[in-house]
């Protein structure tokens, strides 16, 4: 709206009826902005499709993990268990669970990127 005021200020001396002129300037500015946004969205490059792993590839990536890392990842993301319950199930401390999950995810990223 402020842009419409600035644009109409240049022509203010020639305007006979300022209210309708200003209203038209605001409406036209909104329409112009809408057209520009539509064009920008249409011309924006599409993001690449996410790579999907097949079941065999996922199992191969999980097989690269140690037993503790694999169990921690499965319990965290498949069973949705909190760290305390994972630690009890694995017979270790909570910080060990967090470290195992962190290292497992880093290793999985490397495996998947290959």
C-alpha positions as a Python dict, from the first residue, in 0.01 Angstrom:
ca = {
    (1, 'X'): (0, 0, 0),
    (2, 'X'): (289, 232, 78),
    (3, 'X'): (425, 174, -274),
    (4, 'X'): (91, 288, -417),
    (5, 'X'): (110, 610, -214),
    (6, 'X'): (463, 675, -337),
    (7, 'X'): (368, 608, -702),
    (8, 'X'): (59, 830, -687),
    (9, 'X'): (250, 1112, -517),
    (10, 'X'): (435, 1177, -845),
    (11, 'X'): (104, 1238, -1028),
    (12, 'X'): (-80, 1409, -742),
    (13, 'X'): (-96, 1750, -910),
    (14, 'X'): (-287, 1610, -1212),
    (15, 'X'): (-534, 1399, -1009),
    (16, 'X'): (-887, 1543, -989),
    (17, 'X'): (-1039, 1287, -749),
    (18, 'X'): (-759, 1143, -529),
    (19, 'X'): (-950, 873, -337),
    (20, 'X'): (-1061, 660, -636),
    (21, 'X'): (-721, 716, -802),
    (22, 'X'): (-538, 591, -494),
    (23, 'X'): (-776, 296, -454),
    (24, 'X'): (-717, 195, -817),
    (25, 'X'): (-341, 225, -767),
    (26, 'X'): (-355, -5, -464),
    (27, 'X'): (-569, -264, -646),
    (28, 'X'): (-344, -257, -953),
    (29, 'X'): (-35, -291, -734),
    (30, 'X'): (-183, -597, -562),
    (31, 'X'): (-273, -755, -895),
    (32, 'X'): (75, -687, -1028),
    (33, 'X'): (231, -845, -720),
    (34, 'X'): (6, -1149, -756),
    (35, 'X'): (103, -1194, -1123),
    (36, 'X'): (471, -1162, -1036),
    (37, 'X'): (442, -1425, -762),
    (38, 'X'): (265, -1667, -996),
    (39, 'X'): (540, -1624, -1256),
    (40, 'X'): (815, -1670, -997),
    (41, 'X'): (654, -1991, -870),
    (42, 'X'): (611, -2123, -1224),
    (43, 'X'): (974, -2050, -1315),
    (44, 'X'): (1124, -2178, -991),
    (45, 'X'): (1324, -2497, -1049),
    (46, 'X'): (1165, -2808, -903),
    (47, 'X'): (1357, -2983, -627),
    (48, 'X'): (1494, -3322, -722),
    (49, 'X'): (1281, -3622, -640),
    (50, 'X'): (1392, -3787, -318),
    (51, 'X'): (1582, -4108, -365),
    (52, 'X'): (1387, -4402, -236),
    (53, 'X'): (1567, -4705, -107),
    (54, 'X'): (1429, -5044, -187),
    (55, 'X'): (1386, -5296, 93),
    (56, 'X'): (1705, -5481, -3),
    (57, 'X'): (1912, -5162, -10),
    (58, 'X'): (1783, -5059, 330),
    (59, 'X'): (1869, -5396, 480),
    (60, 'X'): (2214, -5381, 320),
    (61, 'X'): (2272, -5038, 475),
    (62, 'X'): (2151, -5160, 815),
    (63, 'X'): (2376, -5468, 787),
    (64, 'X'): (2678, -5238, 780),
    (65, 'X'): (2603, -5128, 1138),
    (66, 'X'): (2720, -5298, 1453),
    (67, 'X'): (2462, -5499, 1648),
    (68, 'X'): (2425, -5232, 1915),
    (69, 'X'): (2392, -4951, 1659),
    (70, 'X'): (2136, -5145, 1456),
    (71, 'X'): (1932, -5227, 1767),
    (72, 'X'): (1947, -4865, 1889),
    (73, 'X'): (1833, -4729, 1552),
    (74, 'X'): (1550, -4980, 1519),
    (75, 'X'): (1428, -4922, 1874),
    (76, 'X'): (1447, -4544, 1834),
    (77, 'X'): (1290, -4500, 1491),
    (78, 'X'): (1087, -4817, 1434),
    (79, 'X'): (954, -4876, 1786),
    (80, 'X'): (967, -4506, 1881),
    (81, 'X'): (1113, -4575, 2226),
    (82, 'X'): (1277, -4307, 2443),
    (83, 'X'): (1647, -4330, 2531),
    (84, 'X'): (1580, -4463, 2882),
    (85, 'X'): (1384, -4765, 2755),
    (86, 'X'): (1641, -4834, 2481),
    (87, 'X'): (1918, -4825, 2741),
    (88, 'X'): (1729, -5073, 2957),
    (89, 'X'): (1668, -5303, 2660),
    (90, 'X'): (2032, -5292, 2551),
    (91, 'X'): (2177, -5303, 2903),
    (92, 'X'): (2375, -4981, 2871),
    (93, 'X'): (2354, -4617, 2980),
    (94, 'X'): (2149, -4346, 2807),
    (95, 'X'): (2453, -4152, 2677),
    (96, 'X'): (2573, -4474, 2513),
    (97, 'X'): (2239, -4504, 2335),
    (98, 'X'): (2261, -4146, 2207),
    (99, 'X'): (2618, -4202, 2088),
    (100, 'X'): (2524, -4527, 1918),
    (101, 'X'): (2233, -4368, 1735),
    (102, 'X'): (2444, -4069, 1631),
    (103, 'X'): (2725, -4285, 1495),
    (104, 'X'): (2480, -4523, 1328),
    (105, 'X'): (2308, -4239, 1145),
    (106, 'X'): (2642, -4103, 1026),
    (107, 'X'): (2740, -4447, 900),
    (108, 'X'): (2402, -4495, 730),
    (109, 'X'): (2440, -4160, 551),
    (110, 'X'): (2775, -4273, 413),
    (111, 'X'): (2633, -4610, 308),
    (112, 'X'): (2331, -4456, 138),
    (113, 'X'): (2539, -4196, -46),
    (114, 'X'): (2750, -4472, -201),
}
